[in-house]
């Protein structure tokens, strides 16, 4: 598979992920929330804070998709191993870690405000550990791509 074709596939995947995420964040989650409210009216006051919280946690996810799109552009230019991609992956790592911290902190705050259930926090740990896993993986890839970019730059200077 050549670089241009790989770049197109990556862009399709990033675009598809953005569309799926939009459907989940702006249709499925509000629908589930309203369904929960209809079956349990005592949770009606929790709906808006939780919806805002979920939407806030979506912002770093979309920033990651923008970085992924930029990386796909560089791959299409046959510039896979460059400092720009290493920096973008480092930024993805920071975004994933910060989103995990935001999610964990928000869950704790909602629990202290008596708007959360301890079982939700236990399920949230899976999301937090998944985010930390993405952060560590992106950081490792950033380091490897940075080293590859250094080697490539040294080889370009050699005759």
Beta strands, then each sheet from edge to edge (+ up, - down):
end
